[in-house]
């Protein structure tokens, strides 16, 4: 997992005031998380307000060669190919 990925998720949770400290999955996910001030500032300023928005930002950090393999952008790629 990349630092950017964790910062996007962390920013989403904190911006939406979602507590995650008692969630074992998220506690484990953020176990070794170190907040980078610049990344936090940049990701917090995105004001990600929904899971769908978070998903879109997370898809953008998947390397181009891996997107089809991982299923990211599959609905968009198909519609772009048909037009």
C-alpha positions in Angstrom: 0.0 0.0 0.0 1.2 3.4 -0.8 1.4 6.3 1.5 -0.8 8.2 -0.9 -3.5 5.5 -0.6 -3.4 5.6 3.1 -3.5 9.4 3.2 -6.6 9.4 0.9 -8.4 7.0 3.1 -7.3 8.8 6.3 -8.4 12.2 4.9 -11.8 10.7 3.9 -12.3 9.4 7.4 -11.1 12.5 9.2 -12.9 15.0 6.9 -16.1 13.1 7.4 -15.5 12.8 11.2 -15.7 9.0 11.0 -14.1 7.3 14.0 -12.1 4.3 13.2 -9.9 3.8 16.3 -12.2 0.9 17.5 -12.4 -0.8 14.2 -9.9 -3.7 14.1 -9.5 -3.7 10.3 -8.8 0.0 10.1 -6.6 0.0 13.2 -4.5 -2.7 11.6 -4.5 -0.8 8.2 -3.2 2.3 9.9 -0.9 0.5 12.4 2.4 1.9 10.9 0.8 5.0 9.3 3.0 8.1 9.5 1.3 11.3 8.5 3.2 13.3 5.9 2.1 17.0 6.4 2.3 17.8 2.6 0.3 14.6 1.6 -2.2 15.2 4.4 -2.7 18.8 3.3 -3.1 17.8 -0.3 -5.5 14.9 0.3 -7.5 16.8 2.9 -8.1 19.7 0.5 -9.8 17.3 -1.9 -12.8 17.2 0.4 -13.7 13.6 -0.4 -17.3 13.4 0.9 -18.5 10.0 -0.4 -17.2 6.5 -0.8 -17.7 6.8 -4.6 -15.4 9.9 -4.6 -12.8 8.0 -2.5 -13.0 5.1 -4.9 -12.4 7.4 -7.9 -9.3 8.9 -6.3 -8.0 5.4 -5.4 -8.5 4.2 -8.9 -6.4 7.0 -10.2 -3.3 5.8 -8.3 -3.5 2.3 -9.9 -0.7 2.0 -12.5 -2.1 2.2 -16.0 -0.9 -1.3 -16.9 -2.7 -2.8 -13.8 -6.0 -1.1 -14.3 -7.7 -3.6 -16.6 -6.2 -6.6 -14.6 -7.6 -5.2 -11.4 -10.9 -4.2 -12.9 -10.5 -0.5 -12.3 -12.0 1.7 -14.9 -13.6 -1.4 -16.6 -16.9 0.3 -17.1 -15.3 3.5 -18.3 -12.9 1.7 -20.7 -15.7 -0.2 -22.2 -17.8 2.8 -22.9 -14.8 4.7 -24.4 -14.0 1.8 -26.6 -17.6 1.6 -28.0 -17.8 5.3 -29.0 
